[in-house]
Amino acid sequence: MNPLVCADIGIKHPKHWKHGESNNGKETTEYRTWSSIKERCRSNLPHQARWYKSRGIKVCERWLGEDGYVNFLSDMGRRPKDKHSIDRIDSAKGYSPENCRWATWTEQQNNRSNTPRITVDGVTKSLMDWCRQNGLPITTVHNRIRGGWEPARAVTEPSHKRRQLKGGEKFGSWMVEAEAPLHNGNAAMYWCVCECGKRKRVDAYGLVSGHRKRCRSCGMKGAWECRRAKAR
């Protein structure tokens, strides 16, 4: 153990300690991180081996052995903030100074191999980044793609929740009258009149998407008439 290296990276300890960061069970975050990456790469447990050992993911020689932790801390430095953890830049490669960084949860999710990526006008970003840039709920985008939308359109078209409807617009059996106070979170609501004369508050997304074509009474009446017609 090189005492000069220890001093350079801020480790202070008595002469009989190696580095003093795992003494009496009080391990530092950086030491726990270093121990964890070694353990996950050596583990034979199925849920860990499938992602590390079976894929050939290893810890570099510089971070192993007697000076392994000091070298790790010298290369990576202290964790910047509590929200940061160790991340491999290229998930197909192992743990080494060139392939590791301290990253936030969001940065790590965007860096995962199974993170969906979408290209719009030649620009490729993760689905989460597009949602954040365009102010779209990720659940809305997922539902759009499942419904058959092109991914580029799904992440760029404004949400129906924020679309301003005009009085007199017609959606199915509904006629829009005026905007109503918010009722469920941030979904835009409108006072509407059904063809049967019933007045009700309806969310904009239901109107524009076609999920709310008529009031419940008309829907039940239509279903009853349909069943009666089939019975004839």
DRENDO-1510 file (C-alpha; in Angstrom, 1 decimal, always signed):
<recs>
REC; n; res; u; v; w
REC; 1; MET; +0.0; +0.0; +0.0 .
REC; 2; ASN; +1.4; +3.3; -1.1 .
REC; 3; PRO; +0.9; +5.9; +1.7 .
REC; 4; LEU; +1.5; +8.8; -0.8 .
REC; 5; VAL; -1.3; +7.6; -3.0 .
REC; 6; CYS; -3.6; +7.3; +0.0 .
REC; 7; ALA; -2.8; +10.9; +1.0 .
REC; 8; ASP; -3.4; +12.2; -2.5 .
REC; 9; ILE; -7.0; +10.8; -2.6 .
REC; 10; GLY; -7.8; +12.0; +1.0 .
REC; 11; ILE; -7.5; +8.7; +2.9 .
REC; 12; LYS; -6.1; +9.2; +6.4 .
REC; 13; HIS; -5.5; +6.2; +8.6 .
REC; 14; PRO; -3.2; +4.8; +11.3 .
REC; 15; LYS; -0.2; +2.9; +10.0 .
REC; 16; HIS; -1.7; -0.6; +10.8 .
REC; 17; TRP; -4.8; +0.1; +8.6 .
REC; 18; LYS; -4.8; -0.4; +4.8 .
REC; 19; HIS; -7.1; +2.4; +4.0 .
REC; 20; GLY; -9.5; +2.8; +7.0 .
REC; 21; GLU; -12.7; +2.9; +4.9 .
REC; 22; SER; -14.1; -0.5; +6.1 .
REC; 23; ASN; -13.1; -0.3; +9.8 .
REC; 24; ASN; -15.4; -1.6; +12.5 .
REC; 25; GLY; -18.1; -2.3; +10.0 .
REC; 26; LYS; -18.4; +1.4; +9.0 .
REC; 27; GLU; -17.9; +1.2; +5.3 .
REC; 28; THR; -17.9; +4.3; +3.1 .
REC; 29; THR; -20.2; +4.4; +0.1 .
REC; 30; GLU; -17.2; +4.2; -2.3 .
REC; 31; TYR; -15.9; +1.1; -0.5 .
REC; 32; ARG; -19.3; -0.6; -0.6 .
REC; 33; THR; -19.5; +0.2; -4.3 .
REC; 34; TRP; -16.1; -1.3; -5.0 .
REC; 35; SER; -17.0; -4.5; -3.0 .
REC; 36; SER; -20.3; -4.8; -4.8 .
REC; 37; ILE; -19.0; -4.7; -8.3 .
REC; 38; LYS; -16.5; -7.4; -7.4 .
REC; 39; GLU; -19.2; -9.6; -5.8 .
REC; 40; ARG; -21.6; -9.3; -8.7 .
REC; 41; CYS; -19.0; -10.2; -11.3 .
REC; 42; ARG; -17.9; -13.3; -9.3 .
REC; 43; SER; -21.4; -14.4; -8.2 .
REC; 44; ASN; -22.9; -17.7; -9.4 .
REC; 45; LEU; -26.4; -16.8; -8.3 .
REC; 46; PRO; -28.6; -17.0; -11.4 .
REC; 47; HIS; -30.1; -13.5; -11.2 .
REC; 48; GLN; -26.6; -12.0; -11.1 .
REC; 49; ALA; -24.6; -14.4; -13.2 .
REC; 50; ARG; -26.9; -14.0; -16.2 .
REC; 51; TRP; -26.1; -10.3; -16.4 .
REC; 52; TYR; -22.4; -10.4; -15.4 .
REC; 53; LYS; -20.4; -13.6; -15.1 .
REC; 54; SER; -22.2; -15.3; -18.0 .
REC; 55; ARG; -21.6; -12.3; -20.2 .
REC; 56; GLY; -17.9; -12.1; -19.4 .
REC; 57; ILE; -18.3; -8.8; -17.4 .
REC; 58; LYS; -15.2; -8.5; -15.1 .
REC; 59; VAL; -13.4; -6.0; -12.9 .
REC; 60; CYS; -10.1; -4.8; -14.3 .
REC; 61; GLU; -6.9; -6.0; -12.7 .
REC; 62; ARG; -6.0; -2.5; -11.5 .
REC; 63; TRP; -9.1; -2.5; -9.2 .
REC; 64; LEU; -8.2; -6.0; -7.7 .
REC; 65; GLY; -5.6; -7.1; -5.3 .
REC; 66; GLU; -4.1; -5.4; -2.3 .
REC; 67; ASP; -4.2; -1.9; -3.8 .
REC; 68; GLY; -7.5; -2.4; -5.7 .
REC; 69; TYR; -9.6; -0.1; -3.6 .
REC; 70; VAL; -7.1; +2.7; -3.4 .
REC; 71; ASN; -6.7; +2.5; -7.2 .
REC; 72; PHE; -10.5; +2.5; -7.6 .
REC; 73; LEU; -10.9; +5.6; -5.5 .
REC; 74; SER; -8.0; +7.3; -7.2 .
REC; 75; ASP; -9.5; +6.7; -10.6 .
REC; 76; MET; -13.2; +7.4; -9.8 .
REC; 77; GLY; -13.0; +9.9; -7.0 .
REC; 78; ARG; -15.7; +10.3; -4.3 .
REC; 79; ARG; -19.3; +10.0; -5.3 .
REC; 80; PRO; -20.5; +13.5; -6.2 .
REC; 81; LYS; -23.9; +13.3; -4.6 .
REC; 82; ASP; -26.2; +10.8; -2.9 .
REC; 83; LYS; -28.2; +10.4; -6.1 .
REC; 84; HIS; -25.1; +9.1; -8.0 .
REC; 85; SER; -24.0; +5.4; -8.3 .
REC; 86; ILE; -21.5; +3.5; -10.4 .
REC; 87; ASP; -22.4; +3.1; -14.1 .
REC; 88; ARG; -20.7; +1.3; -17.0 .
REC; 89; ILE; -20.7; +3.6; -20.1 .
REC; 90; ASP; -20.7; +0.5; -22.4 .
REC; 91; SER; -22.9; -2.2; -20.8 .
REC; 92; ALA; -21.1; -4.9; -22.9 .
REC; 93; LYS; -17.8; -4.1; -21.3 .
REC; 94; GLY; -16.5; -4.6; -17.7 .
REC; 95; TYR; -15.6; -2.3; -14.9 .
REC; 96; SER; -12.5; -0.2; -15.6 .
REC; 97; PRO; -11.5; +3.5; -15.3 .
REC; 98; GLU; -12.2; +4.0; -19.0 .
REC; 99; ASN; -15.7; +2.5; -18.9 .
REC; 100; CYS; -17.1; +3.7; -15.5 .
REC; 101; ARG; -18.5; +6.9; -14.2 .
REC; 102; TRP; -20.7; +8.2; -11.4 .
REC; 103; ALA; -24.2; +8.7; -12.8 .
REC; 104; THR; -27.7; +9.5; -11.7 .
REC; 105; TRP; -30.6; +7.0; -12.0 .
REC; 106; THR; -31.9; +8.8; -15.1 .
REC; 107; GLU; -28.6; +8.8; -16.8 .
REC; 108; GLN; -28.2; +5.1; -16.1 .
REC; 109; GLN; -31.7; +4.3; -17.4 .
REC; 110; ASN; -30.9; +6.1; -20.6 .
REC; 111; ASN; -27.7; +4.1; -20.9 .
REC; 112; ARG; -29.3; +0.6; -20.5 .
REC; 113; SER; -29.1; -1.7; -23.5 .
REC; 114; ASN; -32.8; -2.3; -23.5 .
REC; 115; THR; -33.8; +1.4; -23.4 .
REC; 116; PRO; -36.0; +2.2; -26.4 .
REC; 117; ARG; -34.5; +4.9; -28.6 .
REC; 118; ILE; -36.4; +6.9; -31.2 .
REC; 119; THR; -35.1; +9.0; -34.1 .
REC; 120; VAL; -36.9; +12.2; -35.1 .
REC; 121; ASP; -35.5; +14.3; -37.9 .
REC; 122; GLY; -32.1; +12.6; -37.7 .
REC; 123; VAL; -31.9; +13.1; -33.9 .
REC; 124; THR; -31.8; +9.9; -31.7 .
REC; 125; LYS; -32.8; +10.1; -28.1 .
REC; 126; SER; -34.2; +7.7; -25.5 .
REC; 127; LEU; -38.0; +7.6; -25.1 .
REC; 128; MET; -37.7; +9.2; -21.7 .
REC; 129; ASP; -35.6; +12.1; -23.0 .
REC; 130; TRP; -38.2; +12.8; -25.7 .
REC; 131; CYS; -41.0; +12.8; -23.2 .
REC; 132; ARG; -39.1; +15.2; -20.9 .
REC; 133; GLN; -38.2; +17.5; -23.8 .
REC; 134; ASN; -41.8; +17.7; -25.1 .
REC; 135; GLY; -43.6; +17.6; -21.8 .
REC; 136; LEU; -45.4; +14.4; -22.4 .
REC; 137; PRO; -46.3; +11.8; -19.8 .
REC; 138; ILE; -44.5; +8.5; -20.6 .
REC; 139; THR; -47.7; +6.5; -20.1 .
REC; 140; THR; -49.3; +8.5; -22.8 .
REC; 141; VAL; -46.5; +7.8; -25.2 .
REC; 142; HIS; -46.5; +4.1; -24.3 .
REC; 143; ASN; -50.3; +3.9; -25.0 .
REC; 144; ARG; -49.9; +5.7; -28.3 .
REC; 145; ILE; -47.2; +3.2; -29.5 .
REC; 146; ARG; -49.3; +0.3; -28.3 .
REC; 147; GLY; -52.2; +1.8; -30.2 .
REC; 148; GLY; -50.3; +1.7; -33.5 .
REC; 149; TRP; -48.8; +5.2; -33.6 .
REC; 150; GLU; -45.5; +5.8; -35.3 .
REC; 151; PRO; -42.9; +6.3; -32.5 .
REC; 152; ALA; -41.7; +9.7; -34.0 .
REC; 153; ARG; -45.3; +11.0; -33.9 .
REC; 154; ALA; -46.0; +9.5; -30.5 .
REC; 155; VAL; -43.2; +11.5; -28.9 .
REC; 156; THR; -43.7; +14.8; -30.7 .
REC; 157; GLU; -47.5; +15.4; -30.9 .
REC; 158; PRO; -48.8; +17.4; -28.0 .
REC; 159; SER; -50.9; +15.6; -25.4 .
REC; 160; HIS; -54.7; +15.8; -25.7 .
REC; 161; LYS; -54.7; +16.8; -22.1 .
REC; 162; ARG; -53.2; +20.2; -23.0 .
REC; 163; ARG; -55.2; +20.8; -26.2 .
REC; 164; GLN; -57.6; +23.7; -26.0 .
REC; 165; LEU; -61.1; +22.7; -27.3 .
REC; 166; LYS; -63.5; +25.3; -28.5 .
REC; 167; GLY; -67.2; +25.7; -27.7 .
REC; 168; GLY; -69.3; +24.1; -30.4 .
REC; 169; GLU; -66.8; +21.4; -31.3 .
REC; 170; LYS; -68.5; +18.0; -31.7 .
REC; 171; PHE; -67.0; +14.6; -30.6 .
REC; 172; GLY; -69.3; +11.6; -31.1 .
REC; 173; SER; -72.5; +12.5; -29.3 .
REC; 174; TRP; -70.9; +15.3; -27.3 .
REC; 175; MET; -71.0; +19.0; -28.0 .
REC; 176; VAL; -68.4; +21.1; -26.2 .
REC; 177; GLU; -69.8; +24.1; -24.2 .
REC; 178; ALA; -66.9; +25.5; -22.2 .
REC; 179; GLU; -63.8; +24.6; -20.2 .
REC; 180; ALA; -64.5; +23.3; -16.7 .
REC; 181; PRO; -62.4; +23.4; -13.5 .
REC; 182; LEU; -59.7; +20.7; -13.2 .
REC; 183; HIS; -61.1; +17.5; -11.6 .
REC; 184; ASN; -58.5; +14.7; -11.9 .
REC; 185; GLY; -55.0; +16.1; -11.7 .
REC; 186; ASN; -53.8; +18.0; -14.7 .
REC; 187; ALA; -56.3; +16.6; -17.3 .
REC; 188; ALA; -58.2; +19.3; -19.0 .
REC; 189; MET; -62.0; +19.1; -18.4 .
REC; 190; TYR; -64.9; +20.5; -20.5 .
REC; 191; TRP; -68.6; +20.9; -19.9 .
REC; 192; CYS; -70.3; +19.0; -22.7 .
REC; 193; VAL; -73.9; +18.3; -23.7 .
REC; 194; CYS; -74.9; +14.9; -25.1 .
REC; 195; GLU; -77.4; +14.5; -27.9 .
REC; 196; CYS; -79.8; +13.1; -25.3 .
REC; 197; GLY; -79.6; +16.5; -23.5 .
REC; 198; LYS; -77.5; +15.4; -20.5 .
REC; 199; ARG; -74.8; +17.9; -19.4 .
REC; 200; LYS; -71.6; +16.4; -18.0 .
REC; 201; ARG; -68.0; +17.3; -17.4 .
REC; 202; VAL; -65.7; +15.2; -19.8 .
REC; 203; ASP; -61.9; +15.0; -20.0 .
REC; 204; ALA; -60.3; +16.3; -23.2 .
REC; 205; TYR; -58.3; +13.2; -23.8 .
REC; 206; GLY; -61.5; +11.0; -23.8 .
REC; 207; LEU; -63.1; +13.3; -26.3 .
REC; 208; VAL; -60.3; +13.6; -28.8 .
REC; 209; SER; -59.2; +10.0; -28.6 .
REC; 210; GLY; -62.7; +8.7; -29.1 .
REC; 211; HIS; -62.9; +6.9; -25.7 .
REC; 212; ARG; -65.8; +9.0; -24.6 .
REC; 213; LYS; -68.2; +9.1; -27.6 .
REC; 214; ARG; -71.4; +9.4; -25.6 .
REC; 215; CYS; -72.8; +9.6; -22.1 .
REC; 216; ARG; -73.3; +6.5; -20.1 .
REC; 217; SER; -77.1; +6.4; -20.5 .
REC; 218; CYS; -76.8; +6.6; -24.3 .
REC; 219; GLY; -74.1; +4.0; -24.2 .
REC; 220; MET; -76.3; +1.6; -22.2 .
REC; 221; LYS; -79.3; +2.3; -24.4 .
REC; 222; GLY; -77.2; +1.7; -27.6 .
REC; 223; ALA; -75.9; -1.6; -26.1 .
REC; 224; TRP; -79.5; -2.7; -25.2 .
REC; 225; GLU; -80.8; -1.9; -28.7 .
REC; 226; CYS; -77.9; -3.8; -30.3 .
REC; 227; ARG; -78.6; -6.9; -28.2 .
REC; 228; ARG; -82.3; -6.6; -29.1 .
REC; 229; ALA; -81.5; -6.4; -32.8 .
REC; 230; LYS; -79.3; -9.5; -32.6 .
REC; 231; ALA; -82.1; -11.4; -30.8 .
REC; 232; ARG; -84.5; -10.8; -33.7 .
</recs>
